[in-house]
């Protein structure tokens, strides 16, 4: 749950917004794309390192933490970009509550995701 909130906060930081704008501009400017790629690689590597060190459910299968974190980043990047033009705090709060609930359900089902058999009721 804390990791979800940290990811959202990270997506809302000025450096992340600037990086996102740079990525968008670089799509149509080959020189800018080439210049930004090394920074982008370092930025992605730093994010991946942080994800690997994050305290998540140890029952998750290998690679699942990175998949979940990057999926949340993409969701929150979009939220960050659109909230300046179409603010909807109620929907943002509902989204966060939904994601927290989904994370709890996923965590509870993590052994099944890892290929472990669910415990049988006695």
C-alpha positions in Angstrom: 0.0 0.0 0.0 2.8 2.4 0.9 4.5 1.5 -2.4 1.5 2.5 -4.4 1.4 5.9 -2.7 5.1 6.4 -3.3 4.8 5.6 -6.9 2.0 8.1 -7.3 4.0 10.8 -5.5 7.0 10.0 -7.7 4.9 10.4 -10.8 3.8 13.8 -9.6 7.3 15.2 -9.0 8.5 18.0 -11.3 11.4 15.9 -12.6 9.1 13.2 -13.7 6.8 15.6 -15.4 9.7 17.2 -17.2 11.0 13.8 -18.2 7.6 12.9 -19.6 7.5 16.2 -21.6 11.0 15.4 -22.9 9.9 12.0 -24.1 6.9 13.5 -25.9 9.1 16.1 -27.6 11.8 13.6 -28.5 9.3 11.5 -30.5 9.5 14.0 -33.3 13.0 15.3 -32.9 15.7 12.6 -33.6 18.6 14.7 -32.2 16.7 15.3 -28.9 15.7 11.6 -28.8 19.4 10.6 -29.2 20.5 13.1 -26.5 17.7 12.0 -24.1 18.2 8.3 -24.4 21.2 8.0 -22.0 19.4 10.0 -19.4 16.3 7.9 -20.0 18.2 4.7 -19.5 19.7 5.9 -16.2 16.3 7.1 -15.1 14.7 3.7 -15.9 17.5 1.9 -14.3 17.1 3.9 -11.1 13.4 3.2 -11.0 14.0 -0.5 -11.6 16.6 -0.6 -8.7 14.1 1.1 -6.4 11.4 -1.4 -7.4 13.7 -4.3 -6.7 14.5 -2.9 -3.2 11.0 -2.0 -2.3 9.4 -4.0 0.5 6.7 -5.9 -1.4 5.1 -9.3 -0.7 7.9 -11.9 -0.9 5.3 -14.4 -2.2 5.1 -12.6 -5.5 6.7 -14.4 -8.4 10.0 -13.0 -9.8 9.4 -10.1 -12.0 5.9 -9.4 -10.7 7.0 -6.5 -8.6 8.6 -4.7 -11.6 5.5 -5.5 -13.7 3.2 -4.0 -11.1 5.3 -1.0 -10.4 5.7 0.0 -14.0 2.0 -0.6 -14.7 1.2 1.7 -11.8 3.8 4.3 -13.1 2.1 4.3 -16.5 -1.3 4.8 -14.9 -0.1 7.6 -12.6 1.9 9.3 -15.4 -1.4 9.6 -17.3 -3.2 10.8 -14.3 -0.5 13.4 -13.6 -0.7 14.7 -17.1 -4.5 14.9 -17.3 -5.2 16.2 -13.8 -3.9 19.7 -14.7 -6.6 20.0 -17.4 -9.4 17.8 -16.0 -9.0 17.8 -12.2 -11.2 15.3 -10.5 -10.0 14.7 -6.9 -12.9 12.4 -6.1 -12.1 10.1 -9.0 -8.4 10.2 -8.0 -9.3 9.2 -4.4 -11.6 6.4 -5.7 -8.8 5.2 -8.0 -6.3 5.0 -5.1 -8.8 3.2 -2.9 -9.4 0.7 -5.8 -5.7 0.1 -6.3 -5.1 -0.4 -2.6 -7.9 -3.0 -2.5 -6.5 -4.7 -5.6 -3.0 -4.8 -4.1 -4.4 -6.4 -0.9 -6.3 -9.0 -3.0 -3.2 -9.7 -5.1 -1.1 -10.0 -2.0 -3.5 -12.4 -0.4 -3.5 -14.5 -3.6 0.3 -14.2 -4.1 1.0 -17.8 -3.3 -1.3 -18.9 -6.1 0.4 -16.5 -8.5 3.7 -18.0 -7.6 2.4 -21.5 -8.6 1.9 -22.7 -5.0 -1.3 -24.6 -4.4 -3.8 -22.8 -2.2 -4.2 -24.2 1.3 -7.1 -26.6 1.7 -9.7 -25.8 4.3 -9.6 -28.1 7.2 
